Amino acid sequence: MPNGALEKFVASCYDFKYNGVVCMDYTDMRTESHVQSVARSLQIMELLAEENREMTLTEIADRLEWPKSTVHGILATLRDYRFVDQSSQNGRYRLGIRLFEMGHKVARNWEIRELAFPVMHKLNRQFNEMVQLATEDAGEVLYIEKVDSTNIIRIVSEIGARLPMHCSGLGKALLAHMLPAEVKNILTRRGMREMTRHTITNQAEMADELTRIRKQGYAVDNQEIMEGLRCVAAPIRDRNGVVRYAISVSGLSERIAGDFFEKVRDAVTDAAAEISRLMGYKGDP
């Protein structure tokens, strides 16, 4: 996750602050079902990535406060699978080429960013409001691209930041096209925290909201995540018709209202349909 992506969601000038955004919480992932050797392997790779330099066995063991024998065994395995390289000159360790290869494959799956960016820019030029592209990850909204507004009073967010799904336009647009069991699992596991007096905190009410979103083709965050903020979002389909992404326009609720809201709504749904076509979707918008 990029530096500064954790819980950063503020509006400048008037200093609207988004307090309490729950980003990815790694503490709830450390369950008894996790294999310790795998977890330790990941910690070693994270350390090498953070340091961004070659490190000795002793340095790694000291930083992680593990026995050298434990670290040596894990490094040997990672080296055999090319996730870690060891210098033949000084014996130090660094991240291996296998991670680059895997990262390249992952990057190819994110063609959505390249396809969506021109469409997002067009939306941004039309309304001068923040445009965002997101997907679902681990039951949260994950921002993967954005185009900022130049308004003096504007919403500020970060690529890589995460938001709850139940109270964000992007999140609801994604939830509306998931199986009911998936929705229930996410809402139960992540909870439905009341962010503002407008937040939906009941699963039955959310089910009705998601049905409405599917019928109308767009979702609205009407000050549900932060007072004074309104967001209009629409789902994006891949070539198989599966909704994996969503696009939104966000701004102050006093701006995105009335006729302007209707124009934004229509433009966002059109943009989502255009990106879906670029993704290879052949069905109806």
N, C-alpha and C positions, 0 to 999 in steps of 0.2 A: 504494500500500500504506500502511495507517495507520502512524503513528509508533509505534515500539516493537514492531511485529509481527515484526521480524526475529529469528529464533532465540530467541523468548521462550517457554519451556515449562518452568516450574518448579513444584515442589510446595512450598507454604509450611509453616512450622513445623519440619518435619523437614529442610527445605532439600534435598529431592531436586532435583537439577539435571539438566536435559536438555541435555547437551553434544553439539554436533556436528550439530544439525538443519540440513540444507541447505535453505535457503529459495531463492526465485527468485534465480538467479545470472545477472545481466545480462551478465557477461563472456563467457559461452559463447554469447551470442546475437549478438555482434559478429563476424560472419563476412564473408568476402569477397563473399558473395552479396548483402549488404545495400547498398542504394543510399545513398550518402553524403548526398545532398540530403534524402532522407526522414529519415534519422537526425538530421540537423541540425535539421530542422523540428520533430521530436519534442523535441529538447533545448531548443529555444526555448520551446515550449509548456510543458515541465516547469519551466523557469526562471520563466516568468510565473506559473505556478500556485504555485510555492514562494514567490515574492515577494509574491503576492497584492496587487499594486498596479500602477499604470501605470508603464511604464518607457520611457526614451528609447532611440533607436537606439544612441547612444553607450554607454549603460549596458549594454545587452544585448551589444554587441560586446566591451566591456571585460571583462564577466563571463565570457564564453565564449572570450575571446581569439581572436576571428575578425576578419577584415577587415570594415570597415563595408559595403563593397560586397556582400560575401557575405550578411551579415545583412539588408541592405536588400532584396536580391532575394528571399530566402526570406520575409521579412515581407510583401512585396508580394503574393506568391502566396497566403500564408495569409490575408491580408486579402481577396483576391478570392473566396476560398472560405468566408469568414466564420468561419474558425477563430481569427482575430485581428481585433480592432477597433482603429482608429486615431482618436484624438480629433481632432475638427475644430478644437478650440480651442488645444491645446498640442502636437499631433503625437505624443503619447505612445501607446504600445501596451499593450493588455490582451487577455486571452482573449475570444474572440468567442461570440456566441449560438449558433453552430452546435454547439459542444461541449455546451452545455446541451441542445439538441435531441437530440443523439445520446445523451447520458447518460440522458435521460428514456426513450428507447426501450430502452436497456439495462436500466434499472430495471424496466421493465414485464416483462422476461424473468425477473426475480428474484422473481416472485410466490411462489415456493417458501418464502421466508422468512416471509411473512405467513401462509401456509397452515400451515406447520410449527410456528410459535412456540407456539400454544396446546397442541399435542400435546407439544412439548418441555417446556413448563411442567408438564404433567400427569405426565410421566415424572420430572421433577425433584422434584416434590412427593411422589411415591410412594417414591422411593429416596434422595433428598437426595444424589445424586451428579451430577457434571457431565454435562450433555447437550450434544452438539455435532452440527451439521449441516455437511456438507462436499460439495464437488464436486471433480472432477479438472480441473486446469489446468496445461498445459505439463508433463505427466508427474508432477505433484505433487498432494498433497492440499491443498486450499484451504479453510480454515474460513470459512463464510459466516454462521453464527449459533451462539450458545451460550447456555446457562443454567448459571450457576455453582452449586456446592454451598456449603452453609453449614457444612460440617464443619470442625472446627479444623484437621485435617490433610486437605488437599485438593489437587487438581491445578489448576493455573492455566494458562490459555492465552489467546490473543488472536484475535479475529475478524480475518481477513486474514493470519494466520500460515500457513505452509506446512510440510508434513511429507513425508518419503519415503513412497511408497505400499507398498513391499514389507514394511514392518515395522509398519504401523499397521492397526488394525481397519477404520477407514474406508477406507483405501487398498485393502486386500485385498477388501473388499466391493464396491468399484468395479471393481477389476481382474478379479474373477471373472465379470463380465458384459460384458467387452470381447472383441473378436475376438483370437484367439491372436497374430496378427501385431502388433496394437496393444500387447498385453502384452509381447511380446518386444522391441518397439521401445523401450518405456518402461524396461524393466528393463535393457536393454543401454545405452541412452543415459544413464540416471540412475545406473545401478549398483545393487548390492545390498550396501551397506555393513553390516558387522556392528556393530550398535549395542549388543547384549548377547549373552551366550552362548546366548540363545534365538532369535536372529534367523535367519531362513531366508536363506541367501546363495547358493543354487543354483537355477537356473531350472527344472531338472527337478523338484526338491522343491516349488518354488512352484507348478508346474503341477498337481501332485497336491493341494496345499493349496487351490488355486482350484476344482478339481473338487469337493472335499469341501464347500467353502463354497456352491457352487451347489446341491448336493444338499440340504444342511441348512438353507439359507436365511439364514444369518448367518455373520459372521466374528468371530474372537477374536484380539486382540493379547494374548498371554499373556506379558507382560514382554519383548516382543520389541523394543520401542523404548526402554524404560527399566525397569530393575530395580524391582520393587515396584509396577508399574502394570499393571492389567488393563483391557481395553476390549472391549465387545461391540457390534458394529455390524451393521446390516441395510440392504439396498439399497432405494431408493425409485424407483418407476417413474413415468414421465410418462404422458400420456394415450395415447401410442402404444406403451406397454409397454417403453420404453427406459429403462435404468438410468442416470440422470444425477446422482443425489445419494445420500447415505447418511446415516444417523443413528446415533448411538452414545451409550452410557453408559460413563463412565470413572471409575475410582476405584482405591484401593489394592487390590492383589491379595489381601491378607488379609481384606478386607471382601467383595469380589466373589468369593465361593467357596461351594461346597456348595449348599445349598438356595437361598441368596440369589442365587447365580449363575444358577440355573435360573429364578428369578422374573424377574431382570433380562433374561435371554435371551428369555423369552416376551414380556415387556412391550416390548422393543425391536423384535422382529419384528412385533408387533401395531401398534406405533406407525408403523413403516415402511409397513405395509399401509394404515393409516388415512390417512397423508399421500398415499400413491399414489392412493387413492380420491378424495381432495380435489383431486389433480392431474388427475383425469378418467380414471384407469385403471379399466377395466371387467373385467379378467381376474381369475383366481384369485390370492389372496395369495401 
